[in-house]
């Protein structure tokens, strides 16, 4: 079961983070999930970020409808930019779902998006025991602060749910 955690110091996300940026982190135990311990980070990110959770899909659709009215990028439009290439072959600048890839390392991937109200980066970091998912938000204006405050309770539920689902979906969970 996922839980709030501290992002390990070795994370590439710390190079992005600036004073005043929001940062949170959650993690889940890998247990005996050797398939996840050895998976390509892009494949692992795809498993986590594209988890099919009905309430989350509905919430994101609502967010996209509201986003249009204030000029924010929509997840649906960004996902349409996703290349048809296999996930493991995608590089920097390409997308996994609506998330742009910024960096890929053997045990970490940095994804995110920049918008007028805030920029964010998401890292998925793996060690032998856990998968960490951390989000760093750089708010540009009062709307960015308000937006983060509004979505934060949902964000926490989403991150924990997708981490839990990824581990449960692992063939080793059967």
C-alpha positions in Angstrom: 0.0 0.0 0.0 1.4 3.4 -0.9 2.2 6.0 1.6 3.6 9.6 2.0 7.4 9.5 1.9 10.6 11.5 1.4 12.1 11.6 -2.0 15.6 10.0 -1.9 18.5 12.6 -2.1 19.8 11.0 -5.3 16.7 12.0 -7.3 17.2 14.0 -10.5 14.2 16.1 -9.5 16.2 18.0 -7.0 18.1 19.7 -9.9 14.8 21.2 -11.1 13.4 22.2 -7.7 13.8 25.8 -6.7 13.1 27.6 -3.3 9.3 28.0 -2.9 8.4 25.1 -5.2 5.8 22.6 -3.9 7.1 19.1 -3.6 5.4 16.0 -2.4 6.3 12.3 -2.6 4.6 8.9 -2.2 6.0 5.5 -2.4 4.9 1.9 -2.6 6.8 -1.3 -1.8 8.0 -3.4 -4.7 8.0 -6.6 -2.6 8.7 -9.5 -4.9 7.7 -7.7 -8.1 10.9 -8.5 -10.1 9.2 -7.5 -13.3 8.8 -3.9 -11.9 12.3 -4.0 -10.5 13.7 -4.6 -13.9 11.3 -2.8 -16.2 12.3 0.0 -18.5 11.5 3.3 -16.7 9.3 4.4 -19.6 7.3 1.2 -19.4 7.0 1.6 -15.6 5.9 5.2 -16.0 3.3 4.1 -18.6 1.9 1.5 -16.3 1.6 4.0 -13.5 0.5 7.1 -15.4 -2.1 5.4 -17.6 -3.7 3.3 -14.9 -7.4 2.8 -15.8 -9.2 4.0 -12.8 -12.8 5.1 -13.6 -13.2 7.9 -11.0 -9.8 9.3 -11.9 -10.7 9.3 -15.6 -13.9 11.1 -14.9 -12.2 13.6 -12.7 -9.6 14.4 -15.4 -12.4 14.8 -18.0 -14.0 17.4 -15.7 -10.6 19.1 -15.2 -10.2 19.3 -18.9 -13.6 20.9 -19.4 -12.8 23.6 -16.8 -9.3 24.1 -18.1 -10.6 25.2 -21.5 -12.4 28.1 -20.0 -9.2 29.5 -18.3 -6.8 28.8 -21.1 -5.0 25.9 -19.5 -3.6 23.0 -21.5 -5.8 20.0 -21.4 -4.6 16.5 -20.7 -6.7 15.1 -23.6 -5.1 17.5 -26.1 -1.6 16.8 -24.8 -2.2 13.1 -25.0 -3.0 13.4 -28.7 0.6 14.5 -29.2 1.8 11.1 -28.0 3.9 9.3 -30.6 2.7 6.0 -32.0 6.1 4.5 -31.2 6.5 1.8 -28.5 6.7 3.4 -25.0 10.2 1.9 -24.4 11.5 3.7 -27.5 10.3 7.2 -26.6 12.8 9.9 -25.8 13.1 13.4 -24.3 10.4 15.6 -25.7 8.0 12.8 -26.5 5.0 11.9 -24.3 3.7 9.1 -22.1 0.0 9.9 -21.9 -0.2 13.7 -21.5 3.2 13.9 -19.7 6.2 15.1 -21.7 9.5 13.2 -21.0 12.3 15.5 -19.8 14.9 12.9 -18.6 15.3 9.1 -18.6 17.8 7.3 -16.5 18.0 3.5 -15.7 16.1 3.9 -12.4 14.3 7.3 -12.8 12.2 9.2 -15.3 11.3 12.9 -15.1 8.1 14.0 -16.9 5.9 17.1 -16.7 4.5 20.1 -18.5 4.8 23.9 -18.5 1.8 26.1 -18.6 1.0 29.8 -17.9 -0.1 29.2 -14.3 2.5 26.7 -13.2 5.1 24.2 -14.4 5.4 20.8 -12.9 7.7 17.9 -13.0 6.9 14.4 -11.9 9.6 11.8 -11.1 9.2 8.1 -10.9 12.2 6.7 -9.1 12.9 3.1 -8.4 15.2 1.4 -6.0 15.4 -2.3 -5.0 12.6 -2.0 -2.5 10.3 0.9 -3.5 8.8 3.0 -6.3 8.7 6.7 -5.5 6.5 9.2 -7.3 7.2 12.8 -6.5 5.6 16.0 -7.9 7.3 19.4 -8.0 5.1 22.4 -8.9 6.5 25.8 -9.8 3.6 28.3 -9.5 3.9 31.4 -11.6 1.0 33.5 -10.2 -1.9 33.6 -7.9 -3.9 31.3 -10.2 -1.1 28.7 -9.9 -1.3 28.8 -6.1 -5.1 28.6 -6.2 -5.1 25.8 -8.7 -2.7 23.7 -6.7 -4.7 24.3 -3.5 -7.8 23.2 -5.3 -6.5 20.0 -6.8 -4.1 18.9 -4.0 -6.6 16.6 -2.2 -7.4 14.9 -5.5 -3.7 14.8 -6.5 -2.9 12.9 -3.3 -5.6 10.3 -4.0 -4.6 9.9 -7.6 -0.9 9.4 -6.9 -1.6 6.8 -4.2 -4.2 5.0 -6.3 -2.0 4.7 -9.5 1.0 3.5 -7.5 -1.2 0.8 -5.8 -2.8 -0.2 -9.0 0.6 -0.5 -10.8 1.9 -2.9 -8.2 -1.4 -4.9 -8.2 -1.4 -5.0 -12.0 2.2 -6.5 -12.0 2.2 -10.1 -13.1 4.1 -10.9 -9.9 1.0 -9.9 -7.9 -0.9 -12.8 -9.2 
